[in-house]
């Protein structure tokens, strides 16, 4: 069909939906900042019509009208940018019109529409942008955009450039779409309509909303229409789960299930030869595994070698973008690539070592739902153990980390590419004890108020990773400065020395650091009393405890929220005091156990005999167990209670009578 005719049909379709009101009337009746206080823009309507071909190729027609509500909204709308990948997608700006006050249409000239390489960082795959110069606008003005698109988001193998072949999706004959109905601006009306060949099976589900729905069949096409009206932007608290988990969205796919997607993903990489080994690679594997003690030692050595020796940097390398992993010879020779390249090289090396290994896809940052649309942004490795279990490996997220699969990815969905197919799975919750950080501080307080102490920091799992990364990410001559800010939190007169940071590249044992220090005149002394402030609780090492970044004053949460990782925090601090210094009412404890979070704290003074001499000791203890990465909104009360305890417990002066 001629494109002009398609645009005409689109316009007629939409005009029918809005009861034949003119664009000017729609703008005038849409509302102002009075009806939408605090909002910069208003989406008057956003219409998308998709025509899917037998090959899976889709022709997409978009028509959007946006009204300016404020001066900041006028600035935001003064430039329009549309991203696309020329290797797999095509975009044509058909019309851009401005309706100023009075709503007289003003067409934007073609010379104000530009096409240029998109700015890039770390991934350079030839992405492009189309930009439209709208220019100065004012509250009450509106901008109308009509677009035509074809193609898909991810590039696979280069196809024949003739006709529309390059725009056919990787899984030929199938179509999928992920339609975001949410917006950071209020929306009067959003409609999505798709027509798909009648012989294709369609899976679809609308999440987090109740749209108007229509289905029809006409001329061997089945059509689905989804419309939402009058919805506002969703307000979320900091550290909420991804917007796609809580906002209205449509998932639609002609793929029958995840098993079909799994076996397709396996086949496309095997057919391409992504994991074929070659002599130089085999020789390197033999070198790495020389002296390996067992199965896990071999897997660990290969995973860490790829993680540490392959730089994360994506460049266009011809065949093998998107779902198809570049071949092992390219990856091994270039030693750079993105997640799929690191995963692919590890698979090749594991196979060279005799393991059964495959690629897997996952989504870092958001949930993957049951409809088999391609909700992926990350590629990882899976290896089959001798006991038959599959083990997940991620060489992208574990450079200089003791883990083989980053626990920052717990409670995350993934799909393995297996010959027999696999269903969607979820990574398990990691035991908090696997990610402990333990701080201990033994302090001797002099009669003059000086202190001399020893701080010991032990960490494992992701706590170890956060600490270790402070050394592996910078030059060795700056390692001693890593803790300078931490020690200066104690006192600006502190003197200290550090041991245990000499081997951050040795993964055989968890990080274990010892800091000896002294501070003159630390305690505040007068004729009858002494004041001592605890050393550890007041901000020390807080950058390694992400739960302390939450605002515990927030009364409630409407949505699930996420921390970096499950973890166990243990803090022990003891002050050895002169015998005559006695604390006032210094014996208390607090404890609570929630569904996923628990806390224990105690403060006490004891006088005990050691080697025949009495010793006067003030002891503070805290233990916080955070059991998940992703929490339900209903778990917020327990979580914030633990955070509040941790922030306040011990952050009070120890008052002693002389």
Secondary structure, 3 states (H helix, E strand, C coil): CCHHHHHHHHHHHHHHHCCCCCHHHHHHHHCCCCCCCCCCEEEEEEEEEEEECCCCCEEEEEEEEEEECCHHHHHHCCEEEEEEECCCEEEEEEEEEEECCCCCEEECCHHHEEEEECCCCCEECCEEEEEEECCCCCCCCEEEEEEEEEECCCCCCCCCCCCCHHHCCCCCCCCEEEEECCCCCEEEEEEEEEEEECCCCCEEEEECCCCEEEEEEECCEEEEEEEEEEECCCCCCCCECCHHHHCCEEEEECCCCHHHHHHHHHHHHHHHCCCCCCHHHHHHHHHHHCCCCCHHHHHHHHHHHHHHHCEECEECCCCCCCCCCCCHHHHHHHCEECHHHHHHHHHHHHHHCCCEEEEEEECCCCCCCCCCCCCCCEEEEEEECCCCCEEEECCCCCCCCCCCCCHHHCCCEEEECCCCCCCCEECCCCCHHHHEEEEEEEEEECCCCCEEEEEEEEECHHHHHHHHHHHHCCCHHHHHHCCHHHHHCCCCCCEEEEECCCCCCCCCCCCEEEEEEEECCCCEECCCEEEEECCCCCCCCHHHCHHHHCCCCCCCCCCCEECCCCEEEEEEEEEEECCCCEECCCCEEEEEECCCEEEEEEEEEEEEEECCEEEEEEEEEEEEEECCCEECHHHHHHHHHHHHHHHHCCCCEEEEEC
